[in-house]
Amino acid sequence: MSSKNYLFSSESVTEGHPDKMCDQISDAILDELLRQDPKSRVAAETAAGAGLVLLMGEITTKGYVEFQKLVRDVIRDIGYNKPDYLFDYRTTGVLSSIVEQSPDISQGVDSDADKEQGAGDQGIMFGFATKETPELMPMPIMLAHKLARKLSEVRKNGTLPYLRPDGKTQVSLEYKDYKPTRVHTVVIANQHDDNVDQAKIKADVVEHVVKPVLGDMYDDNTIAHVNGTGKFILGGPVADAGVTGRKIIIDTYGGRGHHGGGAFSGKDPSKVDRSGAYFARYVAKNIVAAGLADQCEVQISYVIGVAKPLSVFVDTRGTAKIPVEKIEELVKDNFSFKPADMIEKLDLLRPIYRNTAAYGHFGRTEPEFTWEKTDMAGKLRSESGL
């Protein structure tokens, strides 16, 4: 890093953003199938545009999903429930083009008495953790998520009843000596009803969303941009088509950690894009929670059909309290990155995924987010000699 003092920005979106709506639909399909058949193989993709939701992908399951009802329920829950929005759960068309999983893939993933469960695909995955926040996440993305969640909260509870479901947030955080000190700029774009004064919207959003979330990080010199174009009436899939898996940086670390490129939503845990990234976060977080480093990134890689990862790489970015080689040894001794072992350790064959599909997959405190546990931190610290 060239300077100790810098600005770093991360963004998030509300649950009504078109891409996030598609993520939630894909994960709702996954949840419903895992609820009926935990061995379901699911790769569910969703696209949404004006008046249309299209389901695509590959599924092998003993379960059954009534796609029309499920899609409409998700859209309704998000808040697209008025004809004025021009996208409404009652009238949206739902088309499905879902087929069975390729047997060429399943033969490499399925396990039997003579063969371990292999990785569902080749690829690389990253997990990251840092001491910046109590959640051991980068502060910019955590603040952006909290702002996005707050926008939806004040819309749904009637505090700001003129808000509509679509919205985006962005936080530019000022760092001094590598430590976050204050919010330099906050950007909010919130869909709203017609005939609402923009000055009122900005004042309300700053008062009921920005200040409560940012707290002491917001000061008299913080710059706040609200609806930079001057209005945001037309939103959702009518204004911006949505697709599953198009918000992968928002889903992870806001650009602070690396990303392997694979999206999460709509994929069952046999897909290491998802389970591997969750497990890498689990390992990195426990390393930081154990005090072995102030920051940690874990990279893993796989080949389709093979259980053992090709590589496991630990990078503490110069913050390790013990030799990195010792940390790598501890990781090797205490964690198995084989798909079946990761799935069992994190109890991933459960219908827990729709809740992950908005406001980030990491840094969450809900009990189903098992990859956020720090239950290995004590053991790592004890074995480290610290």
N, C-alpha and C positions, 0 to 999 in steps of 0.2 A: 504494500500500500504506500503510495507516494506521500501522503500527508496524514498527520494525526487528526486534523480537523477537516471535516467534510460534511456534505449533505447526502443522505441516502433516502430514496423514495420507494414505497411499496403501495400497491393498490388492492382493493377488494371490490366485490359487487354484492348486491342484495340477492335474496332468493328469487326475486322477480326478474332478474336479468335473464335474457333468452337462453344464453349458454348454461347458466345455472339451473334454469327450469328443466332443460334437457338432461343435465346431470341427475337431477332429482327424479325424473321419470325413469331413467335407466336404472338407478339404484332402487327405486320402488319395485321395479320388475324383479330385480335380483333378490330383494328381501322377500317378496311374496313366494318366489320359487324356493329359496332356502328354508322358508317357514314350512313348506310342504315336503321338501326333499333336500336335505342338507348336502347331498352329493350332486346337486344340480351343477351343470356346466353352463355358464352364462357369459355371453359377450353381447350385451344389449346396447345398441346405439340409437340415439334419438336426434332428429332434426325438426326444427319448428320454423314456420314462416307465417305469413298472413293467412289466418283461418285454417291452418293445417299442421298436424303433428305426424311425422313419419317415423315408424319404428323399423329398425334394420338390425341384422346381426345373426348370431348362431346360438342356439340353445338346445341342450339335451337334458331332459328332466322327466321325472314321474309326476310333476306337479302341473297345474293349469292356471293360467292367468286370463282373466277377462280384460283384455287390453283397453277396450273402450272405457270401461268404468274406472280402471286404475288411472289412466291418463287424465281423465276428467277430474277425478278426485284430487290428484296432485295439483292441477291447474287451479282448482277451486281453493285448496288449502293455501296456496301461495297468495291468492287474492285477485286473480283475474276473473271477477264475478259480476262485472257490469258491462252492458252493451256499449256504453260510451268509450270503453277502452279499445274497442274494435278487435279485441281478442278475448273470448269469453268461453269458459269451460262448457257452457251449454251448447254452443253452436260450432265449436272447433271440430273440423274433420280429423279422424284418426285412421291412418293407413298402416298396415303391417306387412313387412317383407322379411320375416324371420324364418330361418331354416335350421336344420340340425347341424351340430358341430361336425366339422370334417373328421372322418375316421383316421386320416393321416396324422392329425393332431392328437386325437384321443389315445391312439396306440402308444404315443410317447409319454403321455401324462398319467395314464391309468397305472395303478399298482396291482401286483398280485403276489403270490407266495415266492416267486423267483425274482421280482423286480420292484425296486422302490419307486414311489411317485416321482416322476421327472418334472422339470420346470415346464410351465405351459408355453413358454416362448423364450427365444434368446433375448438378450438385452442387458442394460445396465440400470441400476437403481442407486439412489443416494438417500442418506438420512443425515440430518443436521441438528445440532443443539448448541445453544449459547447461554451464558449466564445473564444475558441482558434483562430478562423478565422472570417472574416466578414460574412461568410455564416452560422456561428454558428455551424460549423462541426469540427470534429477532424482534425487536420492539416495533419497527415500522409496520410489519405485516400484522402483528397482534392489534395495534391501534386501528389499522385500516379495517380489519375484521370487526372489531368492536363498534366502530362507527357504522358499518354496513348493517350489523345486527340491530343497532339502536334505531336506524332509519326504519327498519321493518317494524320494530317494537312500537314506536310512536305512531306509525300508520295504523297498526292493528288495534292498539288500545284506545284510539280516538284522540290522542293528544294533538296530532296534526292530521285531521281527517281528510284534508285535501290531497295528501300524498297518494301516489299510485305505486304499484309494485316494483317497477324498474328503478335501479339506482346504482351509482358507483361512488367509491370513496378513494382518496389517495392522501398519503401522509409523507411529507418530506421532513425527515428528522435531522436535527443538527447534532453532530458528534464533535466532542472536544477530547483530545487525547484518547480517541477510540471509544469514548463513552457517550451514550445518548444523554443530551442535556435539555433540549426543548424542541417543540414542533415549530419549524420555520414556516411551513405552508401546509394548509389542509385544503383539499379539493373535494367538493360534494356535488354530485349531479343526481338530482332526485326528480323522478317523474311526478307530475302534479296535475290537478284539475285545471280546466280553463278558467280564465277570469280571476286568477289569484295574483295579487301584486308581488313582483319579484323581491321588492324590498322587504315585504312581510315574510316571504319564504326564507330569505337569508337570515333575518332577525330570529325567526322561529327555529330554524335549523341550528344556528349558532347557540341559541339559548338551551334548546331541549336535546340536542344531539352532540354537538361539538364540545361544548364546555363540560358537560357531565362525563363524557368519555375521556377526554384528554386531561382533565384535572390540572395539576400543577405544570404539566408540559405545555399548556396553552398560556400565553402571556399577552401583554398589550401590543407586542410587536409581531405576533403571529399573523400571517396573512391568510385570509379565508376567502376562497373562491366558491361560490354557490351558483350552479347553473350558468356556466360561462358563456353559453350561446345566447342567453337572455330568456329562454323558456325551454321546457321539456315536457310537453303535453303528450305527444305521440311517442309511445315507447313499447317495450316488449317485442314479441316476434313480428308485429306489424311494421315496426320501424327498423328492426335489426334481426335478421334470421339467426336462430340459435342452433348450436351443434354440441353434442356431448364431447367432453374432453378438450375444450378449447380454452380452459382457464387453469392450466396446469401449474403456472407460477403462483397464482392466487391460492391454489389448492395446497401448496407446499410452504415455501419459505420467503415468498415475496422477492425472489431474486438474490437473496443472501447466500443460500446454499446452491450447489449445482443441481441440475435436473437431468435425468436420463432420457426424457422425452416421452415416456409412456404415461398415458392418462389412467385414472383410477375407476371412475364411475361406470357402472354397468358390467364390471368384470368380477367374476367369482374369485376366491382366493387361490385357486390353482394357477391363476395368471400372476406370475411373479412381479409384473409391473406394479401390482397392488400390494400383495403380501410381502414382497421383498422390500419395497419402499417403506412399508409400515415397520417391518422388522429392523431395517437399517436405522430408522428414527428411534426405535426402542433401544437399540444398542448405543447409539450416539448419546441419547438422553441419559442413560444410566452411567455412562462414562463421565459426563459433566456433573451429574448429580452426586457421583462418588468423589468429586473433587480432583479427579485425575487430570482434568484440563478445563480451561475456561470456555473453549470452543471445541467442537469435534464434528467431523464429517466422516461418514462411513460409505464407501462405494462397494457394491457387489455386482457380479456379472454372472450370467448363466448361458447355457446352450439348451435349446429345446430338447426335452426328453431325458435330460440328465439331472440327477438329484443334486449332486455336489456342485457348488458354485465354482466357476472358473477362477475367480479371484475375490479377495476381500481386502480392501485398502482402508487404512485409518489415517486421517489427516487432522492434526490438532492445531494447525496454523500457528505453530510456535508458542502455544499456550500450555503445553503439557507440563505437569508437575513431576513426572517421572519419565524415563526414557520411553519414546514412542514404541520402541521394540517390545518393551514390557507390556504396554497397553495392548499391542497386537497379540501378544502371547495370552493375555487375560481374555481377550475376545475369543481366541481360538479355543481356549479351555472351557469357556462358560456359555458359549452360544453356538447353536447349530443352525446353519443357513439353508439346510435342505427344506424344500417346500413343505413336506408333510410335518416336519418338526416345527417350522415357523407357524403353520396353521394351528397345530395343537397347542403350542406355547401361548399364542395370543387368542385362542378360542375363536377362530375367524369364521367357522361354518354356522353362523347365526344371522338372523335378519336384523343387522345393525347398521346398514349402509346408507339408507336414505338420509339419516341424520348427519352423515359425513359430507353430503353433497352440496352444502352451502356453509359458508363461514369457515372454511379450512378443515383439512383432515388432521392437522397437528396443533398442539397447544391447547387441546380441549380437556375439560375436567369431567365430562360425563362418564359414568362407569363403564359404558360399552367400549370406550376408547382404550382398550387394553394396552396398546402400544405406547401409551403415555405413562404407564406405571414406571416407578423407579424402584421396583422390588429387588433388583439385582445390584443396586448401588452399594449397599452395605457389604455384600460379599466381594465386590470388585475392590472396594477400598481396603478391606481386610487383607485380601491377597496381594494388594499392591505394595504393602509395607509402609504406607503413609501413616 
